[in-house]
């Protein structure tokens, strides 16, 4: 099936460059990317809580949740538990 996509010029140029480097077609790269996104959604459905955010070029990535765990946070937890 054929369809028409409206892509930003910079994205299209970058995709063509990668496709050329991989010795494949732009259509094959788009198909692969769509299949990966669909598979990811099937494996990790969003449900009520949206676990994804749009990253560069509109690709989904996992949202950062909660506090950042640092060595100091771990050390304070260890001290609280008396380990």
Residue frames as a rotation matrix with the C-alpha (Angstrom) as fourth column:
UNK 1
0.588 0.809 0.000 0.00
0.809 -0.588 0.000 0.00
0.000 0.000 -1.000 0.00
UNK 2
-0.459 -0.716 0.525 1.28
0.695 -0.658 -0.289 3.46
0.553 0.232 0.800 -0.80
UNK 3
0.638 0.596 -0.487 0.86
0.765 -0.561 0.317 6.50
-0.084 -0.575 -0.814 1.39
UNK 4
0.177 -0.547 0.818 2.23
0.311 -0.758 -0.574 10.02
0.934 0.356 0.036 1.57
UNK 5
0.363 -0.149 -0.920 4.14
0.928 -0.036 0.372 11.27
-0.089 -0.988 0.126 4.60
UNK 6
0.677 -0.183 0.713 4.92
0.013 -0.966 -0.260 14.86
0.736 0.185 -0.651 5.48
UNK 7
0.526 -0.599 -0.603 8.32
0.850 0.353 0.391 14.80
-0.022 -0.718 0.695 7.22
UNK 8
0.796 -0.355 -0.490 10.55
-0.172 -0.909 0.379 17.66
-0.580 -0.218 -0.785 8.34
UNK 9
0.813 -0.487 -0.318 13.36
-0.391 -0.052 -0.919 18.28
0.431 0.872 -0.233 5.84
UNK 10
-0.076 -0.917 0.392 16.12
-0.972 -0.020 -0.236 17.65
0.224 -0.399 -0.889 8.38
UNK 11
0.078 0.188 0.979 14.59
-0.562 0.820 -0.113 14.31
-0.824 -0.541 0.170 9.44
UNK 12
0.943 0.315 0.106 14.17
-0.075 0.512 -0.856 13.18
-0.324 0.799 0.506 5.85
UNK 13
0.536 -0.816 -0.214 17.77
-0.629 -0.217 -0.746 14.11
0.563 0.535 -0.630 5.00
UNK 14
-0.245 -0.629 0.738 19.11
-0.954 0.290 -0.069 12.30
-0.170 -0.721 -0.671 8.07
UNK 15
0.372 0.476 0.797 17.00
-0.345 0.868 -0.358 9.22
-0.862 -0.142 0.487 7.33
UNK 16
0.974 -0.045 -0.223 18.17
-0.207 0.229 -0.951 9.09
0.094 0.972 0.214 3.71
UNK 17
0.157 -0.985 0.064 21.78
-0.873 -0.169 -0.458 9.36
0.462 0.016 -0.887 4.86
UNK 18
-0.247 -0.190 0.950 21.35
-0.766 0.639 -0.071 6.47
-0.593 -0.746 -0.303 7.31
UNK 19
0.716 0.578 0.392 19.49
-0.192 0.703 -0.685 4.38
-0.671 0.415 0.614 4.73
UNK 20
0.776 -0.500 -0.384 22.28
-0.464 -0.042 -0.885 4.96
0.426 0.865 -0.265 2.23
UNK 21
-0.180 -0.884 0.431 24.91
-0.968 0.082 -0.236 4.03
0.173 -0.460 -0.871 4.81
UNK 22
-0.197 0.207 0.959 23.00
-0.511 0.812 -0.280 0.83
-0.837 -0.545 -0.054 5.66
UNK 23
-0.919 -0.133 -0.372 22.48
-0.395 0.292 0.871 0.11
-0.007 0.947 -0.321 1.96
UNK 24
-0.543 0.833 0.103 18.74
0.762 0.540 -0.358 -0.07
-0.354 -0.116 -0.928 2.37
UNK 25
-0.410 0.481 0.775 15.74
0.513 -0.581 0.632 1.99
0.754 0.657 -0.009 1.31
UNK 26
-0.841 0.215 0.497 13.97
-0.461 -0.766 -0.449 4.78
0.284 -0.606 0.743 3.11
UNK 27
0.175 0.969 -0.175 10.77
-0.738 0.247 0.628 2.72
0.652 0.019 0.758 2.93
UNK 28
0.191 -0.178 -0.965 12.49
0.351 0.931 -0.102 -0.22
0.917 -0.320 0.240 4.65
UNK 29
-0.838 -0.539 -0.085 13.74
0.296 -0.319 -0.900 2.07
0.458 -0.780 0.427 7.43
UNK 30
-0.528 0.727 0.439 10.29
-0.790 -0.610 0.061 3.56
0.312 -0.314 0.897 7.97
UNK 31
0.384 0.668 -0.637 8.73
-0.376 0.743 0.553 0.09
0.843 0.027 0.537 8.05
UNK 32
-0.215 -0.565 -0.796 11.30
0.553 0.602 -0.576 -1.12
0.805 -0.564 0.184 10.60
UNK 33
-0.943 -0.168 0.288 10.77
-0.095 -0.693 -0.714 1.93
0.320 -0.701 0.638 12.80
UNK 34
-0.143 0.972 0.186 6.99
-0.876 -0.212 0.434 1.54
0.461 -0.100 0.882 12.74
UNK 35
0.377 0.253 -0.891 7.23
0.000 0.962 0.273 -2.16
0.926 -0.103 0.363 13.55
UNK 36
-0.598 -0.669 -0.441 9.55
0.488 0.133 -0.863 -1.42
0.636 -0.731 0.247 16.49
UNK 37
-0.823 0.331 0.462 7.17
-0.518 -0.772 -0.368 1.21
0.235 -0.542 0.807 17.88
UNK 38
0.207 0.952 -0.227 4.16
-0.754 0.303 0.583 -1.10
0.623 0.050 0.781 17.53
UNK 39
0.135 -0.247 -0.959 6.01
0.334 0.923 -0.191 -4.00
0.933 -0.295 0.207 19.15
UNK 40
-0.871 -0.491 0.011 7.09
0.189 -0.354 -0.916 -1.75
0.454 -0.796 0.401 22.04
UNK 41
-0.470 0.777 0.417 3.49
-0.838 -0.542 0.066 -0.64
0.277 -0.319 0.906 22.56
UNK 42
0.415 0.629 -0.657 2.26
-0.403 0.775 0.487 -4.25
0.816 0.063 0.575 22.53
UNK 43
-0.157 -0.573 -0.805 4.91
0.534 0.636 -0.557 -5.29
0.831 -0.517 0.206 25.08
UNK 44
-0.752 -0.165 -0.638 4.44
0.638 -0.422 -0.644 -2.26
-0.163 -0.892 0.423 27.33
UNK 45
-0.019 0.823 0.568 0.90
0.766 -0.353 0.537 -0.89
0.643 0.446 -0.623 26.90
UNK 46
-0.683 -0.277 0.676 0.40
-0.037 -0.911 -0.411 2.62
0.729 -0.306 0.612 28.20
UNK 47
-0.272 0.661 -0.700 -2.84
0.923 0.385 0.004 1.95
0.272 -0.645 -0.715 30.06
UNK 48
0.772 0.632 -0.075 -4.14
0.616 -0.712 0.337 4.79
0.159 -0.306 -0.939 32.22
UNK 49
0.587 -0.652 -0.480 -0.70
0.006 -0.589 0.808 5.99
-0.810 -0.477 -0.342 33.26
UNK 50
0.953 -0.299 -0.044 1.29
-0.080 -0.109 -0.991 7.27
0.292 0.948 -0.128 30.32
UNK 51
0.661 -0.750 0.027 4.78
0.334 0.326 0.885 5.83
-0.672 -0.576 0.465 30.72
UNK 52
-0.070 -0.674 0.735 6.17
0.988 0.055 0.145 7.38
-0.138 0.736 0.662 27.56
UNK 53
0.417 0.153 -0.896 7.08
0.045 -0.988 -0.147 10.82
-0.908 0.021 -0.419 26.34
UNK 54
0.943 -0.083 0.324 7.96
0.325 0.007 -0.946 12.08
0.076 0.997 0.034 22.90
UNK 55
0.201 -0.947 -0.250 11.66
0.448 -0.139 0.883 12.27
-0.871 -0.289 0.396 22.29
UNK 56
-0.491 -0.465 -0.737 13.63
-0.425 -0.611 0.668 13.60
-0.761 0.641 0.102 19.33
UNK 57
-0.865 0.153 -0.478 11.77
-0.460 0.139 0.877 13.29
0.201 0.978 -0.050 16.03
UNK 58
0.015 0.992 0.125 8.59
-0.960 -0.021 0.280 12.27
0.280 -0.124 0.952 17.85
UNK 59
-0.205 -0.141 -0.969 9.89
-0.052 0.990 -0.133 8.84
0.977 0.023 -0.210 18.90
UNK 60
0.781 0.558 0.282 8.56
-0.332 -0.011 0.943 7.55
0.529 -0.830 0.177 22.21
UNK 61
-0.429 -0.852 -0.298 10.87
-0.040 0.348 -0.937 7.03
0.902 -0.390 -0.183 25.16
UNK 62
0.091 0.447 -0.890 10.21
0.862 0.412 0.295 6.03
0.499 -0.794 -0.348 28.75
UNK 63
0.588 0.168 0.791 9.36
-0.174 -0.929 0.327 8.90
0.790 -0.330 -0.517 31.07
UNK 64
-0.655 -0.746 -0.123 11.69
0.084 0.091 -0.992 9.59
0.751 -0.660 0.003 33.95
UNK 65
0.488 0.872 -0.039 9.84
0.050 0.017 0.999 8.81
0.871 -0.489 -0.035 37.16
UNK 66
0.869 -0.009 -0.495 10.54
0.488 0.186 0.853 9.63
0.084 -0.982 0.166 40.77
UNK 67
0.769 -0.630 -0.109 13.71
-0.473 -0.676 0.566 10.90
-0.430 -0.383 -0.817 42.37
UNK 68
0.477 -0.732 -0.486 17.15
-0.457 0.266 -0.849 10.36
0.751 0.627 -0.208 40.97
UNK 69
0.980 -0.176 -0.089 19.01
0.180 0.612 0.770 7.68
-0.081 -0.771 0.632 42.91
UNK 70
0.439 -0.882 0.173 22.49
-0.554 -0.418 -0.720 8.84
0.707 0.220 -0.672 43.88
UNK 71
-0.272 -0.639 -0.720 25.20
0.323 0.644 -0.694 7.32
0.907 -0.421 0.031 46.05
UNK 72
-0.888 -0.052 0.456 24.13
-0.353 -0.556 -0.752 9.70
0.293 -0.829 0.476 48.83
UNK 73
0.082 0.991 0.105 20.52
-0.949 0.046 0.313 8.51
0.306 -0.125 0.944 48.68
UNK 74
0.418 0.010 -0.909 21.62
-0.062 0.998 -0.017 4.88
0.907 0.064 0.417 48.82
UNK 75
-0.629 -0.740 -0.238 23.96
0.242 0.104 -0.965 5.60
0.739 -0.665 0.114 51.74
UNK 76
-0.665 0.435 0.607 21.20
-0.728 -0.557 -0.399 7.35
0.165 -0.708 0.687 53.71
UNK 77
0.433 0.843 -0.318 18.85
-0.739 0.535 0.410 4.41
0.516 0.058 0.855 53.12
UNK 78
0.073 -0.512 -0.856 21.50
0.247 0.841 -0.482 2.00
0.966 -0.177 0.188 54.35
UNK 79
-0.877 -0.437 0.200 22.04
-0.041 -0.347 -0.937 4.10
0.478 -0.830 0.286 57.46
UNK 80
-0.241 0.882 0.405 18.27
-0.937 -0.320 0.140 4.30
0.253 -0.346 0.903 58.12
UNK 81
0.631 0.485 -0.606 17.96
-0.412 0.871 0.269 0.52
0.658 0.080 0.749 57.92
UNK 82
0.474 -0.528 0.705 21.02
-0.810 0.053 0.584 0.02
-0.346 -0.848 -0.402 60.11
UNK 83
0.992 -0.114 -0.050 22.60
0.075 0.863 -0.499 -2.39
0.100 0.491 0.865 57.66
